[in-house]
Amino acid sequence: MKITLQVTPIEGEPYEVTTTMRVIVDWERKYKKSVNELATGRFTLEDIIFFAYQAAKVQGIPVPMSLDGFIEKLENVEVVEVEDGNPTTGDSTAGASPNS
């Protein structure tokens, strides 16, 4: 699952970040939640801000040392897009010869 967020700091220009597998795992570890909860749309504002904070760090965007410091500098965080991480399943070609 990938979540793209628009971060609007109190000072500076808005920017977008996208979660990675690492960001989602960091969230699961910190909040003792499962990625399955995201599929239901049941996540909190703090969850969204955590995703933005961790994704910014992973993408090399300078952020304060702590999540609380990041929150203090935020005007807004909005979900732009949620992309399901489950790929579609194609036809199985296992065991088929290349000439068939």
Helices and strands as residue ranges (DSSP letters): E 2-9, E 15-18, H 21-31, H 35-39, H 45-58, H 67-72, E 74-83
